[in-house]
Amino acid sequence: MKPSDTPDNGALVKFKRIDDDQWRDGEFDLENQMYIEIYSAELTTHNRSDVEKWEYVKD
């Protein structure tokens, strides 16, 4: 995957930040270019540029 690749808008994904080894579950917001954590107690977003890897969540 190239860094310029982005998931579809609203897609459920797993992602890993550049500065952390933990994989997080989230959703991608194409309009704002942000990953949104879905299992966080508070609204937590991550800039696309901070994400090293992402994968679609399989059904």
C-alpha positions in Angstrom: 0.0 0.0 0.0 1.3 3.4 -0.9 0.9 6.3 1.7 -1.3 8.1 -0.7 -3.9 5.3 -0.7 -7.0 6.0 1.4 -10.0 3.9 2.4 -13.5 4.5 1.1 -15.5 7.1 3.0 -17.2 5.5 6.0 -15.2 2.3 5.7 -14.5 0.2 8.8 -10.8 -0.1 9.1 -8.0 -1.1 11.5 -5.1 1.4 11.6 -1.7 1.8 13.2 -0.2 5.2 13.9 3.4 6.0 13.0 4.3 6.6 16.6 2.5 3.6 18.2 2.5 -0.2 17.6 -1.2 -0.6 18.7 -3.8 -1.4 16.0 -7.0 0.6 16.5 -10.5 0.0 15.1 -12.1 2.9 13.4 -13.9 4.5 10.5 -12.4 6.7 7.8 -13.9 10.2 7.2 -12.9 11.1 3.6 -14.2 14.7 3.8 -12.0 15.6 6.8 -9.2 13.1 6.0 -9.4 11.6 9.5 -9.6 8.2 11.1 -12.1 8.0 13.9 -11.7 5.5 16.7 -15.0 3.6 17.2 -14.3 1.9 20.5 -13.0 4.9 22.4 -14.8 6.3 25.4 -14.3 9.8 24.0 -14.3 11.0 20.4 -10.8 10.3 19.2 -9.6 11.3 15.7 -6.3 10.8 13.9 -5.0 12.7 10.9 -4.4 10.6 7.8 -0.7 11.8 7.8 -0.3 10.2 11.3 -1.4 6.7 10.2 1.4 4.4 9.0 -0.8 1.4 7.9 -4.5 0.6 7.5 -6.6 -2.4 6.5 -10.2 -2.9 5.8 -12.1 -4.8 8.5 -13.4 -8.1 7.0 -17.1 -8.8 7.5 
